[in-house]
Amino acid sequence: MSKRSTAIAAVFLDRDGVINEEVEYLSDSSKLRLVPGSARAIRLLNERAIPVIVVTNQSGVARGYYPESRIAHLHHALDESLKDEGAHIDRFYYCPHHPEGLGKYRIDCECRKPKPGLLHEAAKDFSLNLKNCIIIGDKASDIGAGIAAGCRTILVMTGYGKKELASWNQPFQPGHVAEDLQGSVEWLLRD
């Protein structure tokens, strides 16, 4: 039986570089590789009935690198990889837009991180108080979205994390820095 943590309403995760290895504009499921320990970390949250929600920018669509339909295919492949490890994602939210994109995707939208639109959409769908949520990401844009939404924030050193932290020039700081998703979740559950 799972037990619900009252302190954490939900955990938002960036996808690339946090759950799976960073591959520039990932669109081929054969290149999908989990970051070591990420499935275990997600399973720990699942066991405590804490919703795990992916929020990801996917500007490869706007740039014309792959069709939007490819995102659902990738998310299905990620679900299957996690299922093999006894873990699952509760919902995926993504932004296919970019202000310099092509056609209908050329939008300066509210859903592209660091804007908090994806977090607000998830909060509405899941009836979440964002002050009780955490976002874990490997970029300043993830941390910025979390801060804009009122979430606690964790920057991981996988993906772009080390490079981002080394050249950090934002007017805000991550609430916590962890080696990877597993370290983040272990810290959260201890905290």
N, C-alpha and C positions, 0 to 999 in steps of 0.2 A: 504494500500500500504506500502511495506517495504522500508526503506531507508538504503542505504549502508554507513557504516562508512569508511571513507578514511584512518583513522589512523591504523586500524586493518585489515590486509589482510585475516587472518584466525586464528582460535583458535584450537589448538591441545589439545586433552584430553586423559589422560590415562583412562582406563576403570574401572578396579576393584579398589575400594577404593576412587574413584573420582565421577563417575556417579552412580555406583551401590555399595552396601555394599561389603566389602571385605569378600570373602569366599575362603579359600585356595584352589587353583586349581578348580575354579568354572567350572562345566561342565553340571550341571543339572539346566534347566531353572526354575524348581519349587523353587529353592533356590535364584533366582534373585530378589533382592529388591533394589529399587532406594534409594540413599542417599537423605534424605529430602532436598527439594529445588533444586535438580539437574535438574529436568525437567523444572522448571521455569527458571533456569539460561540458559539452552540451548534454550528455547523458546525466551528469551530476545535477544540472539545472532541471532536466526533465523529471528526475526522481523526486525533486522537491516541488513539482507542479508549478515551476516558474516559467511563464511563456518565454520562448526563444524566438525572436523575430529578426529576420534579416532585412536590412535597409542598405541598398546598394545603388551607386551611380553606375549606369551602363551606357556611357556616351558612345561606345562603339556602334550602337544603332544609329545615333544622330550623325556620326561620321561616315556612315555607309559601309562599315567593315563587316557587318552581319545583320540579318533581318531580326526584327523584334521577336519573332517566333523562336529564335535560337535561345533566348533567355529561359523560356519555359522548359526547353529541352535540357539546358544546363542545370536548372533547379531540380528537375526530376532525377538527373544523374547524381547530383549532390545528395538528394534525399535517399537514393538507393545506397550510396556509399555510407551514409550515416546509419541507415537502417541495419546494415551489416554489423555495425558496432553497437546496436541497441540504443541509438539516439535519433532524435527527430527535430525538425524545425517546425514551429507552429504556423508561421506564415512568412511569405516572401513579399517584400515591397521593393520596387525598383524605379529608377528614373532613367528613361531612354533619351532624355533631352540634352541639348548643349546650346548655349547662346550662339555658337558659330557652326552649328550643325547644318544638315541638309533638309530641305522640304519641311514637312509638318513637324519635324523634330527640332527645328531651329527655334527654340523658345528659351527665354530667360525665365524659367519656371520657379515655383516655390518648392518643388520636390527635389531639386538637385542640391545635395549637401554641398556647402555648409548651411543652406537654408533648411529649416526644420519640417518641411511639408510632409515627408514620409513618416516622421515620428508623430506628427499631429494626426495623420490619417490612421495610423495604427492605434493611437490612443483612443480615437473615436470608435474604431471597430472593436477594440478590446475593453473599452471603458476603463482606461488607465489614467491614473494621476501621474503625469510625467516626472514629478518631483521624487517619486518612488521607483523610478526606472534608471537603468544604467545603459550607456552605450559604450561598446568596445570597438575600437578601430585602429587602423595603422596610419591614418593621415590626419592632418590638421582639420580637414573638412569634416571628418567624422566627429572630432572633438567640438568643433564649432557648431555643428548641428545640435549636438547634445546640450551644449551650453545655451544655445538659442531656445531650446525647448524646455530647459530647466532640469535636465537629467544630470546625474553623476556621470563622470567620464573616466575612461581608462584607455591609455595609448599602449599598444603592444609593439614589441620590437621585431616582430615578424613582418613580412611584406615590405612596405616602405617605411616602417616605424623607426628603425635606427637612423636612416637618412633624414627623415622628417625631424626627429628630435635633435640631431646634430646641427641642423640649420634652422631651428625654431625661431621664428620672428613674428609670432602672433601676439596680439595684446592680451591673450588668455593662455592659461596653462591647463594641461590635463589634470584631473583630480588625482590620478594615480598612474604610474608607469609600471608595466609588467613585461616579463620576458615573452610571454605568449598567451594564448587564450586559456590554456590549462592553468597557468599561473594566475591569471586574472580571476578566474572562477574560484580557485582555491582561496585566494585572498578575500574575495567577496563573501564566501561562505564562512570564513573564519571571522571576518569583520562583523 
